[in-house]
Amino acid sequence: MSAPPPAIVLEGEAAIAGTPLFAPLRLELAAGKWTSLLGPSGVGKTTILRLIAGLDTGAQFSGTISTENNAPLAGQIAFMGQTDLLAPWLDVSCNINIGARLRGEKPDMARARDIIEGTGLGANRHQRPHTLSGGQRQRASLARTLMEDRPVVLLDEPFSALDARTRAEMQELAGTLLAGRTVLLVTHDPGEAARLSHYAYLLSEQGLERLDVPPGPPVRAVDDPATMAAQTDMYRALRRL
Amino acid sequence: MNNAATRRFSRMLLQGLLSAVFVVALWQAIVSLTGAPHFILPGPLRVARTFWASRDLIFENALVTYAQIVIGLLLGIALGIWTAVSLAMSPMQRLLMRPFLVFAQAIPIFALAPVLTLWLGYGMASKILVVVLMIYFPVASAFFDGLMRTPQGSLDLAQTMNATPRRTMFHLRIPYALPSLASGLRLAAVAAPMGSVIGEWVGASTGLGHLMLLANGRAQTDLMFAALMALATFTVALYFAIDRFGVWLTQRYGEPAG
Protein backbone atom coordinates (compact mmCIF):
# COMPACT_ATOMS: atom_id res chain seq x y z
CA MET A 1 0.00 0.00 0.00
CA SER A 2 1.29 3.38 -0.95
CA ALA A 3 -0.45 5.41 1.79
CA PRO A 4 -1.53 4.46 5.32
CA PRO A 5 -5.23 3.60 5.33
CA PRO A 6 -7.38 6.54 6.42
CA ALA A 7 -10.41 6.56 8.67
CA ILE A 8 -13.53 7.73 6.85
CA VAL A 9 -16.60 9.42 8.28
CA LEU A 10 -19.87 9.72 6.43
CA GLU A 11 -22.43 12.02 7.98
CA GLY A 12 -25.75 12.97 6.48
CA GLU A 13 -29.00 11.75 5.03
CA ALA A 14 -30.18 10.69 1.61
CA ALA A 15 -33.44 10.85 -0.29
CA ILE A 16 -34.62 9.57 -3.63
CA ALA A 17 -36.94 12.02 -5.41
CA GLY A 18 -37.91 13.61 -2.09
CA THR A 19 -38.58 10.32 -0.27
CA PRO A 20 -36.08 9.77 2.53
CA LEU A 21 -33.84 6.76 1.94
CA PHE A 22 -32.05 6.82 5.26
CA ALA A 23 -32.38 9.14 8.25
CA PRO A 24 -29.49 11.36 9.33
CA LEU A 25 -26.65 9.08 10.40
CA ARG A 26 -22.98 8.99 11.13
CA LEU A 27 -20.95 6.06 9.88
CA GLU A 28 -17.33 5.82 10.82
CA LEU A 29 -14.95 3.45 9.09
CA ALA A 30 -12.00 2.90 11.37
CA ALA A 31 -8.58 3.16 9.78
CA GLY A 32 -7.19 -0.18 8.68
CA LYS A 33 -10.21 -2.13 9.98
CA TRP A 34 -13.11 -4.04 8.48
CA THR A 35 -16.51 -2.41 9.02
CA SER A 36 -19.62 -4.33 7.97
CA LEU A 37 -22.93 -2.82 7.01
CA LEU A 38 -25.88 -5.17 7.37
CA GLY A 39 -29.47 -4.45 6.56
CA PRO A 40 -32.52 -5.39 4.54
CA SER A 41 -32.62 -4.76 0.79
CA GLY A 42 -33.47 -1.27 -0.40
CA VAL A 43 -32.42 0.48 2.78
CA GLY A 44 -29.47 2.28 1.22
CA LYS A 45 -26.44 0.11 2.01
CA THR A 46 -25.19 0.18 -1.54
CA THR A 47 -25.98 3.90 -1.75
CA ILE A 48 -23.66 4.54 1.18
CA LEU A 49 -20.93 2.46 -0.46
CA ARG A 50 -21.37 4.26 -3.77
CA LEU A 51 -21.33 7.65 -2.06
CA ILE A 52 -17.97 6.83 -0.50
CA ALA A 53 -16.74 5.48 -3.84
CA GLY A 54 -17.77 8.73 -5.52
CA LEU A 55 -20.13 6.94 -7.92
CA ASP A 56 -23.58 8.00 -9.10
CA THR A 57 -26.32 6.88 -6.73
CA GLY A 58 -29.49 8.40 -8.10
CA ALA A 59 -30.13 9.72 -4.59
CA GLN A 60 -29.73 13.22 -3.19
CA PHE A 61 -27.23 13.12 -0.36
CA SER A 62 -26.93 16.03 2.02
CA GLY A 63 -23.98 15.70 4.30
CA THR A 64 -20.26 15.19 4.24
CA ILE A 65 -17.81 12.41 3.62
CA SER A 66 -14.47 13.17 5.18
CA THR A 67 -11.22 11.37 5.58
CA GLU A 68 -8.90 11.58 8.52
CA ASN A 69 -5.98 12.59 6.30
CA ASN A 70 -8.20 15.09 4.44
CA ALA A 71 -6.92 13.66 1.18
CA PRO A 72 -9.54 13.27 -1.54
CA LEU A 73 -11.00 9.77 -1.64
CA ALA A 74 -10.75 9.48 -5.41
CA GLY A 75 -7.61 7.48 -6.08
CA GLN A 76 -7.62 5.87 -2.63
CA ILE A 77 -10.43 3.44 -3.33
CA ALA A 78 -10.72 -0.01 -4.84
CA PHE A 79 -14.13 -1.50 -5.46
CA MET A 80 -15.34 -5.08 -5.67
CA GLY A 81 -18.95 -5.96 -6.43
CA GLN A 82 -21.31 -8.88 -6.42
CA THR A 83 -20.60 -9.64 -10.08
CA ASP A 84 -16.97 -10.15 -10.97
CA LEU A 85 -17.00 -7.56 -13.81
CA LEU A 86 -14.26 -9.42 -15.64
CA ALA A 87 -13.86 -8.39 -19.28
CA PRO A 88 -14.91 -11.48 -21.25
CA TRP A 89 -12.29 -10.96 -23.97
CA LEU A 90 -9.30 -10.75 -21.61
CA ASP A 91 -7.57 -13.60 -19.83
CA VAL A 92 -7.07 -13.61 -16.07
CA SER A 93 -3.70 -11.91 -16.23
CA CYS A 94 -4.92 -9.05 -18.45
CA ASN A 95 -8.11 -8.65 -16.43
CA ILE A 96 -6.06 -8.18 -13.30
CA ASN A 97 -3.97 -5.52 -15.03
CA ILE A 98 -6.94 -3.66 -16.47
CA GLY A 99 -6.53 -0.74 -14.06
CA ALA A 100 -3.08 0.06 -15.45
CA ARG A 101 -4.41 -0.30 -18.97
CA LEU A 102 -7.28 2.10 -18.23
CA ARG A 103 -4.88 4.68 -16.79
CA GLY A 104 -2.34 4.26 -19.57
CA GLU A 105 0.33 2.94 -17.21
CA LYS A 106 2.67 0.05 -17.73
CA PRO A 107 1.36 -2.93 -15.75
CA ASP A 108 3.65 -4.28 -13.02
CA MET A 109 3.85 -7.85 -14.30
CA ALA A 110 5.94 -9.16 -11.39
CA ARG A 111 3.39 -7.95 -8.85
CA ALA A 112 0.55 -9.34 -10.96
CA ARG A 113 2.26 -12.74 -10.94
CA ASP A 114 2.60 -12.67 -7.15
CA ILE A 115 -1.02 -11.70 -6.70
CA ILE A 116 -2.18 -14.37 -9.14
CA GLU A 117 -0.21 -16.96 -7.17
CA GLY A 118 -1.48 -15.56 -3.88
CA THR A 119 -5.10 -15.85 -4.95
CA GLY A 120 -4.54 -19.42 -6.15
CA LEU A 121 -5.01 -18.65 -9.85
CA GLY A 122 -1.52 -19.62 -10.99
CA ALA A 123 -2.82 -22.38 -13.24
CA ASN A 124 -5.57 -20.17 -14.68
CA ARG A 125 -3.42 -17.19 -15.63
CA HIS A 126 -4.13 -17.47 -19.36
CA GLN A 127 -7.74 -18.58 -19.18
CA ARG A 128 -10.62 -16.39 -20.24
CA PRO A 129 -13.40 -15.76 -17.70
CA HIS A 130 -16.00 -18.06 -19.31
CA THR A 131 -13.72 -21.03 -18.72
CA LEU A 132 -13.48 -20.33 -14.97
CA SER A 133 -15.77 -21.45 -12.16
CA GLY A 134 -17.75 -18.92 -10.15
CA GLY A 135 -15.25 -19.14 -7.32
CA GLN A 136 -12.27 -18.67 -9.63
CA ARG A 137 -13.92 -15.67 -11.23
CA GLN A 138 -14.41 -14.06 -7.85
CA ARG A 139 -10.78 -14.84 -7.01
CA ALA A 140 -9.78 -13.02 -10.18
CA SER A 141 -11.97 -10.10 -9.12
CA LEU A 142 -10.24 -10.06 -5.72
CA ALA A 143 -6.86 -10.23 -7.43
CA ARG A 144 -7.80 -7.22 -9.57
CA THR A 145 -8.82 -5.36 -6.40
CA LEU A 146 -5.48 -6.21 -4.78
CA MET A 147 -3.61 -5.16 -7.90
CA GLU A 148 -5.04 -1.67 -7.49
CA ASP A 149 -3.29 -1.52 -4.12
CA ARG A 150 -5.59 1.13 -2.63
CA PRO A 151 -5.76 1.87 1.11
CA VAL A 152 -9.57 1.81 1.08
CA VAL A 153 -11.51 -1.18 -0.23
CA LEU A 154 -15.27 -1.17 -0.72
CA LEU A 155 -16.93 -4.57 -0.98
CA ASP A 156 -20.53 -4.74 -2.17
CA GLU A 157 -21.85 -8.21 -1.37
CA PRO A 158 -18.84 -9.71 -3.10
CA PHE A 159 -19.48 -13.32 -2.15
CA SER A 160 -23.27 -13.53 -2.18
CA ALA A 161 -23.49 -15.38 -5.50
CA LEU A 162 -21.12 -18.17 -4.40
CA ASP A 163 -21.98 -21.55 -2.93
CA ALA A 164 -21.48 -21.95 0.83
CA ARG A 165 -18.11 -23.64 0.70
CA THR A 166 -16.58 -21.33 -1.90
CA ARG A 167 -18.00 -18.36 0.00
CA ALA A 168 -16.27 -19.44 3.21
CA GLU A 169 -12.98 -19.89 1.32
CA MET A 170 -13.28 -16.50 -0.33
CA GLN A 171 -14.04 -14.83 3.02
CA GLU A 172 -10.85 -16.29 4.43
CA LEU A 173 -8.80 -15.29 1.40
CA ALA A 174 -10.18 -11.74 1.27
CA GLY A 175 -9.94 -11.31 5.04
CA THR A 176 -6.28 -12.30 4.96
CA LEU A 177 -5.22 -10.46 1.84
CA LEU A 178 -7.08 -7.23 2.59
CA ALA A 179 -6.03 -7.07 6.25
CA GLY A 180 -4.67 -3.67 7.26
CA ARG A 181 -6.81 -1.70 4.82
CA THR A 182 -9.88 0.36 5.61
CA VAL A 183 -12.61 -1.95 4.37
CA LEU A 184 -16.35 -1.39 4.09
CA LEU A 185 -18.24 -4.64 3.60
CA VAL A 186 -21.87 -4.34 2.54
CA THR A 187 -23.58 -7.68 3.09
CA HIS A 188 -26.90 -9.47 3.62
CA ASP A 189 -25.21 -12.27 5.45
CA PRO A 190 -24.86 -12.05 9.27
CA GLY A 191 -22.44 -14.98 9.20
CA GLU A 192 -20.15 -13.05 6.89
CA ALA A 193 -20.30 -9.94 9.06
CA ALA A 194 -19.60 -12.01 12.20
CA ARG A 195 -16.56 -13.66 10.63
CA LEU A 196 -14.94 -10.65 9.00
CA SER A 197 -15.72 -7.46 10.91
CA HIS A 198 -13.95 -5.38 13.48
CA TYR A 199 -17.09 -3.27 13.62
CA ALA A 200 -20.59 -4.02 12.39
CA TYR A 201 -23.63 -1.84 11.90
CA LEU A 202 -27.24 -2.48 11.06
CA LEU A 203 -28.76 0.03 8.66
CA SER A 204 -32.51 0.53 8.72
CA GLU A 205 -34.95 3.33 7.97
CA GLN A 206 -34.47 4.50 11.54
CA GLY A 207 -30.76 4.90 11.10
CA LEU A 208 -27.64 3.09 12.12
CA GLU A 209 -27.38 0.63 15.01
CA ARG A 210 -24.11 -0.72 16.28
CA LEU A 211 -23.95 -4.52 16.47
CA ASP A 212 -21.70 -6.59 18.71
CA VAL A 213 -18.91 -8.48 17.02
CA PRO A 214 -17.24 -11.55 18.48
CA PRO A 215 -13.98 -11.13 20.40
CA GLY A 216 -10.69 -11.87 18.68
CA PRO A 217 -9.36 -10.63 15.37
CA PRO A 218 -10.97 -11.59 12.08
CA VAL A 219 -11.01 -13.83 10.06
CA ARG A 220 -12.88 -15.94 12.65
CA ALA A 221 -13.57 -19.63 12.17
CA VAL A 222 -16.99 -20.55 10.80
CA ASP A 223 -17.63 -22.91 13.73
CA ASP A 224 -16.23 -20.69 16.48
CA PRO A 225 -18.97 -20.60 19.19
CA ALA A 226 -18.61 -16.86 19.85
CA THR A 227 -18.83 -16.13 16.12
CA MET A 228 -21.90 -18.32 15.82
CA ALA A 229 -23.51 -16.58 18.79
CA ALA A 230 -22.77 -13.16 17.29
CA GLN A 231 -24.21 -14.32 13.98
CA THR A 232 -27.41 -15.40 15.77
CA ASP A 233 -27.67 -12.02 17.50
CA MET A 234 -27.22 -10.25 14.18
CA TYR A 235 -29.96 -12.41 12.67
CA ARG A 236 -32.25 -11.44 15.52
CA ALA A 237 -31.50 -7.77 15.01
CA LEU A 238 -32.32 -8.14 11.31
CA ARG A 239 -35.56 -9.97 12.05
CA ARG A 240 -36.65 -7.30 14.50
CA LEU A 241 -36.90 -4.70 11.73
CA MET B 1 -14.41 -24.49 -30.58
CA ASN B 2 -12.45 -24.76 -33.82
CA ASN B 3 -13.87 -28.17 -34.48
CA ALA B 4 -17.37 -26.92 -33.81
CA ALA B 5 -16.75 -24.03 -36.19
CA THR B 6 -15.63 -26.42 -38.94
CA ARG B 7 -18.69 -28.59 -38.35
CA ARG B 8 -20.95 -25.57 -38.48
CA PHE B 9 -19.28 -24.44 -41.70
CA SER B 10 -19.71 -27.79 -43.46
CA ARG B 11 -23.30 -28.06 -42.30
CA MET B 12 -24.09 -24.61 -43.67
CA LEU B 13 -22.37 -25.47 -46.96
CA LEU B 14 -24.34 -28.69 -47.27
CA GLN B 15 -27.60 -26.94 -46.46
CA GLY B 16 -26.81 -24.26 -49.03
CA LEU B 17 -26.07 -26.84 -51.73
CA LEU B 18 -29.22 -28.81 -50.94
CA SER B 19 -31.46 -25.79 -51.13
CA ALA B 20 -29.73 -24.65 -54.35
CA VAL B 21 -30.45 -28.04 -55.94
CA PHE B 22 -34.04 -27.80 -54.75
CA VAL B 23 -34.54 -24.30 -56.18
CA VAL B 24 -32.98 -25.22 -59.54
CA ALA B 25 -35.21 -28.31 -59.76
CA LEU B 26 -38.28 -26.23 -58.92
CA TRP B 27 -37.27 -23.65 -61.50
CA GLN B 28 -36.86 -26.29 -64.19
CA ALA B 29 -40.19 -27.84 -63.21
CA ILE B 30 -41.99 -24.50 -63.61
CA VAL B 31 -40.38 -23.94 -67.01
CA SER B 32 -41.28 -27.44 -68.22
CA LEU B 33 -44.83 -27.41 -66.83
CA THR B 34 -45.84 -23.96 -68.01
CA GLY B 35 -43.97 -24.11 -71.29
CA ALA B 36 -43.01 -20.47 -70.81
CA PRO B 37 -41.02 -19.02 -73.74
CA HIS B 38 -37.35 -18.46 -72.96
CA PHE B 39 -37.63 -14.66 -73.17
CA ILE B 40 -40.17 -14.76 -70.32
CA LEU B 41 -38.56 -17.42 -68.13
CA PRO B 42 -35.42 -19.16 -69.37
CA GLY B 43 -34.64 -22.54 -67.87
CA PRO B 44 -31.60 -23.05 -65.62
CA LEU B 45 -29.66 -24.87 -68.32
CA ARG B 46 -30.16 -22.06 -70.80
CA VAL B 47 -29.04 -19.51 -68.20
CA ALA B 48 -25.94 -21.60 -67.49
CA ARG B 49 -25.09 -21.78 -71.18
CA THR B 50 -25.55 -18.04 -71.59
CA PHE B 51 -23.46 -17.44 -68.49
CA TRP B 52 -20.61 -19.43 -69.99
CA ALA B 53 -20.95 -17.90 -73.45
CA SER B 54 -21.04 -14.33 -72.07
CA ARG B 55 -18.55 -14.93 -69.28
CA ASP B 56 -16.18 -12.18 -70.41
CA LEU B 57 -18.97 -9.62 -70.61
CA ILE B 58 -20.39 -10.65 -67.23
CA PHE B 59 -16.98 -10.78 -65.59
CA GLU B 60 -16.04 -7.34 -66.86
CA ASN B 61 -19.25 -5.81 -65.51
CA ALA B 62 -19.19 -7.87 -62.33
CA LEU B 63 -15.75 -6.53 -61.42
CA VAL B 64 -17.10 -2.98 -61.43
CA THR B 65 -20.10 -3.88 -59.30
CA TYR B 66 -18.04 -5.96 -56.88
CA ALA B 67 -15.53 -3.13 -56.51
CA GLN B 68 -18.33 -0.65 -55.79
CA ILE B 69 -19.80 -2.97 -53.20
CA VAL B 70 -16.52 -3.62 -51.42
CA ILE B 71 -15.31 0.00 -51.45
CA GLY B 72 -18.74 1.26 -50.38
CA LEU B 73 -18.91 -1.36 -47.67
CA LEU B 74 -15.49 -0.45 -46.25
CA LEU B 75 -16.19 3.29 -46.36
CA GLY B 76 -19.69 2.91 -44.92
CA ILE B 77 -18.48 0.68 -42.09
CA ALA B 78 -15.62 3.03 -41.25
CA LEU B 79 -17.95 6.03 -41.29
CA GLY B 80 -20.57 4.18 -39.23
CA ILE B 81 -18.01 3.15 -36.62
CA TRP B 82 -16.58 6.65 -36.43
CA THR B 83 -20.05 8.17 -36.03
CA ALA B 84 -21.05 5.69 -33.32
CA VAL B 85 -17.87 6.30 -31.33
CA SER B 86 -18.08 10.07 -31.54
CA LEU B 87 -21.77 10.07 -30.63
CA ALA B 88 -21.06 7.80 -27.67
CA MET B 89 -18.19 10.04 -26.54
CA SER B 90 -20.10 13.29 -26.58
CA PRO B 91 -23.61 13.98 -25.24
CA MET B 92 -23.55 17.27 -27.15
CA GLN B 93 -23.07 15.49 -30.47
CA ARG B 94 -25.82 13.06 -29.56
CA LEU B 95 -28.16 15.96 -28.99
CA LEU B 96 -27.30 17.59 -32.32
CA MET B 97 -26.75 14.59 -34.57
CA ARG B 98 -29.29 11.96 -33.62
CA PRO B 99 -32.44 13.66 -34.93
CA PHE B 100 -30.56 14.38 -38.14
CA LEU B 101 -29.53 10.74 -38.47
CA VAL B 102 -33.08 9.51 -37.97
CA PHE B 103 -34.30 12.05 -40.52
CA ALA B 104 -31.62 10.99 -43.00
CA GLN B 105 -32.65 7.38 -42.56
CA ALA B 106 -36.27 8.28 -43.33
CA ILE B 107 -35.33 9.38 -46.88
CA PRO B 108 -35.52 6.37 -49.22
CA ILE B 109 -32.12 5.98 -50.87
CA PHE B 110 -33.84 5.01 -54.09
CA ALA B 111 -35.28 8.52 -54.25
CA LEU B 112 -31.87 10.02 -53.62
CA ALA B 113 -29.96 7.97 -56.19
CA PRO B 114 -30.88 10.14 -59.23
CA VAL B 115 -29.62 13.25 -57.44
CA LEU B 116 -26.39 11.50 -56.53
CA THR B 117 -25.91 10.51 -60.16
CA LEU B 118 -26.59 14.10 -61.16
CA TRP B 119 -23.95 15.32 -58.74
CA LEU B 120 -21.31 12.65 -59.11
CA GLY B 121 -21.83 11.49 -62.67
CA TYR B 122 -22.25 8.04 -64.21
CA GLY B 123 -19.04 6.59 -62.84
CA MET B 124 -18.37 4.46 -59.77
CA ALA B 125 -18.45 7.34 -57.28
CA SER B 126 -22.24 7.76 -57.30
CA LYS B 127 -22.77 4.00 -56.79
CA ILE B 128 -20.25 3.86 -53.98
CA LEU B 129 -22.04 6.72 -52.28
CA VAL B 130 -25.40 4.92 -52.58
CA VAL B 131 -23.81 1.85 -50.94
CA VAL B 132 -22.30 4.01 -48.21
CA LEU B 133 -25.63 5.69 -47.51
CA MET B 134 -27.45 2.37 -47.41
CA ILE B 135 -25.20 0.72 -44.88
CA TYR B 136 -24.05 3.72 -42.87
CA PHE B 137 -27.13 3.94 -40.67
CA PRO B 138 -27.49 0.24 -39.74
CA VAL B 139 -23.79 0.04 -38.86
CA ALA B 140 -23.76 3.30 -36.90
CA SER B 141 -26.94 2.57 -34.98
CA ALA B 142 -26.09 -1.05 -34.12
CA PHE B 143 -22.63 -0.08 -32.89
CA PHE B 144 -23.88 2.99 -31.06
CA ASP B 145 -26.48 0.90 -29.21
CA GLY B 146 -23.71 -1.48 -28.22
CA LEU B 147 -21.50 1.37 -27.01
CA MET B 148 -24.31 2.71 -24.82
CA ARG B 149 -24.93 -0.70 -23.26
CA THR B 150 -21.61 -1.21 -21.50
CA PRO B 151 -22.38 -2.88 -18.16
CA GLN B 152 -22.73 -0.09 -15.58
CA GLY B 153 -20.63 -2.06 -13.12
CA SER B 154 -17.67 -2.05 -15.49
CA LEU B 155 -17.99 1.70 -16.01
CA ASP B 156 -18.13 2.19 -12.22
CA LEU B 157 -15.07 0.04 -11.84
CA ALA B 158 -13.24 2.08 -14.48
CA GLN B 159 -14.20 5.26 -12.65
CA THR B 160 -12.79 4.05 -9.33
CA MET B 161 -9.65 3.07 -11.25
CA ASN B 162 -9.28 6.70 -12.42
CA ALA B 163 -9.66 5.77 -16.08
CA THR B 164 -9.93 8.57 -18.62
CA PRO B 165 -13.08 8.64 -20.82
CA ARG B 166 -10.98 7.98 -23.90
CA ARG B 167 -9.27 4.93 -22.42
CA THR B 168 -12.58 3.65 -21.06
CA MET B 169 -13.91 3.94 -24.60
CA PHE B 170 -11.06 1.99 -26.18
CA HIS B 171 -10.45 -0.62 -23.50
CA LEU B 172 -14.00 -1.27 -22.29
CA ARG B 173 -16.84 0.24 -24.27
CA ILE B 174 -15.63 -0.61 -27.79
CA PRO B 175 -14.71 -4.24 -27.00
CA TYR B 176 -18.03 -4.72 -25.19
CA ALA B 177 -19.86 -3.33 -28.25
CA LEU B 178 -18.13 -5.45 -30.91
CA PRO B 179 -20.76 -8.21 -30.83
CA SER B 180 -23.38 -5.51 -31.51
CA LEU B 181 -21.28 -4.21 -34.38
CA ALA B 182 -21.40 -7.73 -35.83
CA SER B 183 -25.19 -7.53 -36.23
CA GLY B 184 -24.84 -4.17 -38.00
CA LEU B 185 -22.26 -5.69 -40.35
CA ARG B 186 -24.63 -8.51 -41.29
CA LEU B 187 -27.29 -5.97 -42.26
CA ALA B 188 -24.67 -4.06 -44.23
CA ALA B 189 -23.62 -7.19 -46.14
CA VAL B 190 -27.17 -7.64 -47.41
CA ALA B 191 -27.81 -3.98 -48.18
CA ALA B 192 -24.54 -3.18 -49.95
CA PRO B 193 -25.15 -5.17 -53.19
CA MET B 194 -28.64 -3.71 -53.36
CA GLY B 195 -27.20 -0.22 -53.10
CA SER B 196 -24.74 -0.82 -55.91
CA VAL B 197 -27.41 -2.17 -58.26
CA ILE B 198 -29.83 0.64 -57.43
CA GLY B 199 -27.09 3.10 -58.29
CA GLU B 200 -26.50 1.36 -61.60
CA TRP B 201 -30.18 1.25 -62.51
CA VAL B 202 -30.42 4.98 -62.12
CA GLY B 203 -27.61 5.63 -64.51
CA ALA B 204 -24.42 3.79 -65.41
CA SER B 205 -22.36 2.66 -68.35
CA THR B 206 -20.97 -0.51 -66.74
CA GLY B 207 -21.80 -2.90 -63.92
CA LEU B 208 -24.13 -5.86 -63.41
CA GLY B 209 -27.16 -3.66 -62.76
CA HIS B 210 -26.50 -1.84 -66.02
CA LEU B 211 -26.06 -5.15 -67.86
CA MET B 212 -29.31 -6.49 -66.42
CA LEU B 213 -31.20 -3.41 -67.50
CA LEU B 214 -29.68 -3.63 -70.97
CA ALA B 215 -30.42 -7.37 -71.34
CA ASN B 216 -33.97 -6.86 -70.11
CA GLY B 217 -34.58 -4.12 -72.67
CA ARG B 218 -33.45 -6.44 -75.47
CA ALA B 219 -35.52 -9.37 -74.21
CA GLN B 220 -32.28 -11.26 -73.42
CA THR B 221 -33.82 -12.62 -70.28
CA ASP B 222 -31.27 -15.42 -70.06
CA LEU B 223 -28.43 -12.88 -69.95
CA MET B 224 -30.31 -10.93 -67.30
CA PHE B 225 -30.61 -14.07 -65.20
CA ALA B 226 -26.95 -14.88 -65.73
CA ALA B 227 -25.98 -11.41 -64.50
CA LEU B 228 -28.32 -11.86 -61.56
CA MET B 229 -26.55 -15.13 -60.72
CA ALA B 230 -23.20 -13.36 -60.70
CA LEU B 231 -24.62 -10.79 -58.29
CA ALA B 232 -26.38 -13.32 -56.06
CA THR B 233 -23.31 -15.55 -55.78
CA PHE B 234 -21.20 -12.61 -54.67
CA THR B 235 -23.87 -11.45 -52.19
CA VAL B 236 -24.10 -14.88 -50.63
CA ALA B 237 -20.31 -15.20 -50.40
CA LEU B 238 -20.06 -11.72 -48.89
CA TYR B 239 -22.78 -12.42 -46.35
CA PHE B 240 -21.19 -15.71 -45.46
CA ALA B 241 -17.75 -14.14 -44.92
CA ILE B 242 -19.14 -11.29 -42.83
CA ASP B 243 -21.32 -13.67 -40.85
CA ARG B 244 -18.25 -15.78 -40.02
CA PHE B 245 -16.42 -12.65 -38.98
CA GLY B 246 -19.41 -11.68 -36.81
CA VAL B 247 -19.45 -15.09 -35.13
CA TRP B 248 -15.73 -14.72 -34.44
CA LEU B 249 -16.23 -11.22 -32.99
CA THR B 250 -19.03 -12.44 -30.75
CA GLN B 251 -17.00 -15.37 -29.48
CA ARG B 252 -13.86 -13.37 -29.02
CA TYR B 253 -15.38 -10.36 -27.28
CA GLY B 254 -18.65 -11.64 -25.88
CA GLU B 255 -19.22 -14.23 -23.22
CA PRO B 256 -19.39 -17.51 -25.21
CA ALA B 257 -22.23 -19.71 -24.00
CA GLY B 258 -21.35 -22.96 -22.26
Interface residues (C-beta under 8 A of the other chain):
Chain A: R50 A53 G54 L55 A74 G75 I77 A78 F79 G81 T83 L85 A87 P88 W89 I98 G99 R101 L102 R103 G104 P129 H130 E148
Chain B: P151 G153 S154 D156 L157 A158 Q159 T160 M161 N162 A163 T164 R167 T168 H171 L172 P175 Y176 R252 Y253 G254 E255 P256
